């Protein structure tokens, strides 16, 4: 189950990396409304991955489930990795929960560009913030899955 959870989390980290490549376009813009070309590039990416990629975008949800199931099985099985698996499960559940409760909805809305530039700017910054938190959490999950139990510094 450890390999399954590590593979699932690794896939999710790769997806977050791609998302962040567009999200970082908001950096360096202190004005309330982001430049139109920045909003257009971010929105085009999220339109592709949330709407136009159907049903391929369901693969992300599948890997979210695989990761949670793999970590949950490790916790239930017990053993010397139980504590690490429990921490990883909390981190993964938090990141996946945030994505499901807010981030995907905001990214999809941003991709549709139904709001004015001011609201799109708020959405882009929120999605960027969510993705940073999720990337840290999922990277920690990957580390917890690949670090040996008896690792000593």
N, C-alpha and C positions, 0 to 999 in steps of 0.2 A: 504493500500500500504506500510505502514511502516513495517509491519510484513514481507511482501514479500521481501522488500529491505534488511531488517536485516537478514533474512534467507539466501538470496542469498549471501550477503557479508560474513556471517558466514561460509557458505560452502567454499567460495573462500579463506577465511583466513585459514581454515583447510587444503585446498590443498597446500597453500603456506607453511604451517607448515611442511607438508610432504616433499615438495621440499627442504626446508631449512635444514631438517635433513641430506640430502645428500650433499647439497651445503657447509655446514660448514666443510666438509672434507678438503677444500682448506686452511682453517685457520692453522696457525702455520708453513706454508711452504713458506719461503721467496725466495727460489730459483725460477728462471724463469720457469723451467719445473717441474711440480708436479710429485711425484713418480707414477710409473705405476699402483700400486695397488689402489691409490687414484683415478686416472683417470678412471680405469676400473670399480670401484664401482659406481662412479657418472654416467659414460656413460651407465652402465647396467640399472640403475634406469631410466634415460631419454629415453633409448631405449624402456623400458616397457611402460612408460606413454605416450610417443608421437607416437609410432609406433605400438607396439604390443597390445595396449589396444583399438585399433579401433574396434567398434565405441563407446566404453564406454568413451573414452577421449572427446567425443563431449559434454558430460555432463557438463564439465567445461565451455565450450562456452555458453551452455544454461543458466547456473547460472550467467554468466557475463551479458547476455541479461536481465535476470530476475532482476538483481540488477539495471541495468541502467534504465529499464522500470519503476521499482518501485520508484526509486528516481526521475525520470523525471515526473512521475504522481504526486508525492508530490509537486514538484515545480509548476506544472501547476495548481493544486488544490488550492494552496495558503494556507492561514491560518497562525497560529502562528509558525508552524514548517518550513515555506518556506525557511527562511535563512539557517537553519541547513541542510535542504534537498539540497539546492543549493551548499553549501560547500561540502557536502557528494558526490554530483553528480560530482563536479569538481575533487575531490580526486579519486573517482571510475573510472571516465573516463580517468584520467591520468594513473592510474595503469593498467587498461584494455588496453588502447592504447599502453602503453609500451610493455605489454605482446604480443599484436597482431602484433605490428610493428617490434619487435626485439626478445624478450625473447623466445618465442615458436620456432622460426626459429633457434636460437642459440642452444637451448636445443635439438632440433631434430637433428641438425648437430652433436652435441656432442655425442648423443646417437648412431649415425651411425658410429662414429669413423673413418671417412674418411680422417681426417687430421693427421698430425704428432703430437707427444707429446707436442711440443712447442705451436702449434696452439690450441690443445685441452685444454691446461692449460689456455690460454687466454680466450677461450670460457667458461670454468668452472668458472673462476673469474668474467667474465661479467654477467653470469647467476646468480651467487651468489649476485652480487651487485644489479642487477635488482630485484631479489626476496626480498632483504632486503627493498628496496624502496617501492615495491608493498605491502609488509606485513605491513609496517608502515601506508601507505595510507588506506589500506582496514581495518586495525584495527581501525583507526580513523573513518571510515565510520560506522563500527559496533557501536562504542561508540556514535556517533552522532544519530544513530537510536534508541538506548536504553535509552539515558539520557532523563529524563523528561524535557519538555520545560521550566518550571518555576523553574528549579534547581537552588538553591542558596547555595553557600558554607558555 
